[in-house]
Amino acid sequence: MTRALSNKGQQTREAITAAARKLFAERGFHGTTLADITSAAGKSPAVFYRYFDDKEDLLAVLAESFLRDVLSGLPVRLPESADDTEFFTTAVTGYWNIFKQNLGLMVAVAQLGSTQQRFAEVQNEFRRFGMDIVRASVLRAQEQGYGADLDPDHIALAISLLFESFTVVYLRPDAAALGVHSTDEDAIRTLTTIWKKTVYGH
């Protein structure tokens, strides 16, 4: 729903979205009820329906807002040389922090994206954003005489999906169950190494 809101209305809407974002991160989308959200926000279900059609509509609003923030941020330059580790580290750090802060949203969008086009489109927009950066890095490396045998489109898709899957598992309890001790620094270093070595070969 798109409508002009009063200051009070805006505050109410923000209280609901903030509560939902926190609960989705803690409990997952399917583990969070509408009653959980309204209770955490200190609002009634009737008030909720003034702003959102249902829980899925709320998730879509949060996901689309998150996507706009991603697309308007993270300005990334291209690598200056094969030794430009800073480019890769900066890009991966930015990606990691955004994904970590919005893990509940990303997981929920992925779950619903398998059956609902609205969420599949949001997920693919996020993927395309990552693919564009990886593709550009491959093309830059090829201009510099590296990776002539790499297909920029396929590498972009493979790296972006690897990042996505790795991040989701690594940031959830699954990593510990797999015998991996997870830290942000290790994750960023690992993803940086994979991307840089794929593009430059070392």
PyMOL commands that set and color helices and strands:
alter all, ss='L'
color gray80, all
select helices_A, chain A and resi 7-27+34-41+45-51+55-72+85-101+103-113+117-143+152-170+174-177+184-200
alter helices_A, ss='H'
color red, helices_A
deselect
rebuild
show_as cartoon
